[in-house]
Amino acid sequence: MLTTLFRIIKYGFLGFWRNGWLSTATLSIIVLALLVFEGLIIFNVLTNGALDVLKSKIDISVYFKADAPEDDILKIQKSLESLAEVKSVEYISRDQALVIFKERHAGDPAISQSIEELQQNPLLASLDIKANDPKQYSIIADYLGNADFKTSFEKVTYAQNAVVIERLGKVIDTAEKGGFLLIIFLTLIAILVTFNTIRLAIYSSREEIGVMRLVGGSNSFIRGPYLVEGIIYGLLAGIFSIVIISPVIYFVSPYIQIFISEMNLWLYFKTNLLTILGYQALFGVGLGVISSYIAVRKYLRI
């Protein structure tokens, strides 16, 4: 059994090496398909990171009238915190709002001087409300609009980032669908090229196959090397695709971090390297084995 398996693997490697340029072309197409697959994984990581950053900046701010009692505001805070849709509610008093405003505009003497000249705090107390999901802000807004305590409100704002996230979500969905279609297209091409490579290998080895049949070679012994070739294509393509994309991610990562400070793409890639390599190898081997199996079934009648 082990001797037969060793010979099948040996003939598979010999067939891969003997086909030369055909093997190179097949390998290149599978590598290209895997690069697109890998690119889609990275794109998904980046878009999720960007989406999380934007989600963290979305809130509903409720500003209260200057004469609203603090006890009433705290009661409203507890009422909002009891809602299932609410993730957190932060109370910012008038004094805290003034401190934050001064810190934010510390580098602007004109604004600082204007605040000093007013001799009173012009800012209002507020509640900053964050939802568990951006889609739930409309529910919270409806609750605030129908609440009995809305007479204490000066104004209610819905951060404009919500519109940006909705549009970004549509862009992400479109891009993911486009990437998925591209993967399907390249996968079909990879299967077709590998299929034709195996078919040509079968044709060029037809005399050897005939001799194997005459001396009593088993079906698995004759078919095995061609399936091994498919596995070789997939494994090598998985390794090459990682080798190609690694320096790209390394050099691109700092530029991405400028736009998404929370995202260290290179660190993510290093941390998940074995997982990504496993997916790549599995996908590549799947391509190679499926196309080889189809070719063997169609052109190797035993």
N, C-alpha and C positions, 0 to 999 in steps of 0.2 A: 504493500500500500504506500509506504513512505517513498520507496524507490520510484513508483509510478508518479506520485505527486511531484517529486523532485524533477523528473524528466519533463512533466507538463510545464512546470515553472521555467525550466531551462529552455525548452523550445519556444515558450512565450517570449522570453528575453531575446532569443536568437531571431525570432520573427520581427520583433520590434526594431532590433538593430539592423536587420537585413533590409527593411523597407525604406530606411534612410530618409529621403526627402518627404515621402508620404507621412511618415511618423512625425517629422518636424512640423509639417503643415497641420496635421491633426492636433498635435499638442498645442500649437499656437492658437487654434480656434477654441479649444477647451479652456486654455488660460484666459483668453479674452472673455469668454462667458463667465468664468469665475471672478475675474476682475470687476465685471458689472455687478455680479452677485455680492461681492465684497463691498463695492461702492454703495450699493443699496443699504447694506447693514450700517455702514458709517454714516450715510445720509440720515438714516432713521435715528441714530444716536444723536446727531447734531440737531435735528429738528425737534426731537423730544427735549433736549437740553434748552434750546432757544424757547420752546413753548413753556417749559417750567419757569424760566426766568421771567417771561412776560406774565405768566399767571400770578407769580409772586408780587407783581407790581399793580395788579388790578385790585380795586376795592370800591366800596361805596362809602363816601364820606358824608356824614350827617352833621351839619353845623347848626348850633343852637343859638337862640336869641340871647343877647347880652344879659338879660335879666332872668334867664332860666336858672332855677335853683340847682345846685350840684347834686343834691339828693335825688331829684327827679331824673337827672341825666344818668345817674348810677342805676336807678330802677329800670330805666329804658335799656341800659347796657345788659342787665341781667335778663330782661325779657328777650332781647335779641340772642343772647347766648343760649337760650333754651330752644331755639329753632334748630332743627336737624340739618338744615342747609348751611348754617353758619359755622365756619371753622374757628374764627377768633373775632373778638371785638376789643379794640384798644381805645381807651378814653384819654383824650388829650385836653387838659384844662387850658384856660386862657393864658395862664402864666407859663405853662409848658410850651404852648404854641408860640409865645413871644420869644422864649429862649431859643427854640428851634429856628425861628425866623432870623434872629440875630446871628446865630452860628452859620446859617446858610448864606447870609449876605455880609459876612464879616469883612470880606474884601472890597465891599462897595461903600465908601465913606458917605456918599450922598444919601443912600437909603438909611444907614445907621443914624445919620444926623437928623433925618426926617422923623424917625421914630422917637428920638430924644426930644425933639421940639413939640411933639404931640402931647407929651406929659401924661398920657394915659394909654392904656393897652387897647389898640383898635381891633385886635384879633378875637375870634370867637372860640368857645369850647366846641369840641367835635368828637364824634365816634367814627373810627375807621373800621369798617366791617369787611372781612374776607370770607368768601364762600368756599366750600369744599370743592366745588366745580364751577367754572365760569358760567355754565348754562343755568346755574341756580340763582344768579344775581337778579334775574327778572322776578323770581318768586320773592326774594328779599325786598326788592323795590316795591312790589305790590303790597307786601305786608306793611312797609313803612307808609305807603300812600293811604292805606285804609285804617291805620292805627289811630286810637283816640288821642294819643299824645303828640300827634303831628302838629298841633298848634304851637308846640315849643320849638319847632324847626324854623330856622332862618332859610336854609336851603339844603337840598339833597343832591349830591353829585354822583354820577356813575362814570368812573374813569374811562377815558377814551381808548385806553389800551384794550378794552373788551372788543371793540370793533376791529382793532388790529389783529387780535387773536383769532377772531372769527374768520377774517380774510386769510390769515396765515394757515389756519386749519384747512381751508379749501385748497390753498396752494400746495400744502403738504400732501393732501389726498390725491391731487392731480399728479404730483411728481412721483408719488409711490406707485400709482397705477401705471404711469409711463415707464418707470423703472421695471416694474413687474412684466409689462409687455415686452420690454427690451430683453429681459432675461429669457423669456419664453422664445423670442425670435432667435437669440444667439444659441440657446440650448438646442433648438431644432437644427440650426446650421451645424453645431458641433456633433450632434447625432448623425446627421447626414454625411459629414466629412469622415467621421470615424467609421461609419457604416461602409462607405466606399473604400476606405483604406483596408478594412478587414476583408471586404469582398475581393479586392485586388490581390491581397495576400493569399486568400483561398485559391484564386485563379492561378497565381504564380506557383503555388505549391500543389497543384492538382496531381502531378505525377507522384510526389511523395505521399500524398493522401491515398492514391491508388495502391501504392506499395504497402502502406500500413493496413489497408483493407485486406490485401491478399495474404499478409502474414498474420492476420487475425487481431489487429489492433481494435481495442474497444471504442465504442462511441465517445465515451468521456475522454479517452486518451487523445482522440483526434480533435474533438471540439475544444478541450481544455486550454491549449496554448493560445487560442484566439481570445478566449475570455480573459486569460492572464494579460494579454496585450492591452485589453480594455482597462484592466485594473492599473497597469503601469501608466497608461495615459492619464488616468484620473489622479493617481498619487503624485506624479511629477507635476501635473498642472496645478494641483493644490499647493505644492511647495513653491513652484515658480511664481505663482500669483502673490503669495505672501512676501517673497523676496522682492518682487517688483513694487508692491504697494507700501512696504515698510519705510523706505526712504522718503517717499512722497508724503506719508502721514507725518514723519518726523519734521520735515521742513515746513509743512503747511500748518502744523499744530499751533505755533506761536501766533500766527496771523489770525487763526480762528479764535484764539483766546482773547485777542483784542476786542472782538465783537461779542463773544460770550465768555466773560471772565471766569465763570464757574466751570467751564468746560476745558479740561486738559485732555485733548484727543490722544496724544502720544501715550500718556499714562494709562488711559482706558485701553488703548491697543496693546500695550505691554502686559497689563493685568489680565486681559482676556485673550492673549495670543494663542494659547493652547485650544481654547474653545473655538476661536475663529478658524484656526488651522484644521480642527476636527470637522467643522462644518464644510470648509473648502474641500478637504479630502473626501468627505462623504458625498458631497455634491459631484465632485469630479469623477470619483469611482463609479457613482451611479450612472453618470453620462456614458462613461467608457463601457461599462458592463452591459447596459441596456442596448447601446448601438451595436456592440459586438454580438450580443445574443441574437438580435434581430438579423444581423448579417449571416451568422452561423445557421440559424433556422431556415433562412431563405435560400442560401447558396451552397450549403453543405448538407446535401441529402444523404442521410445514412440510414 
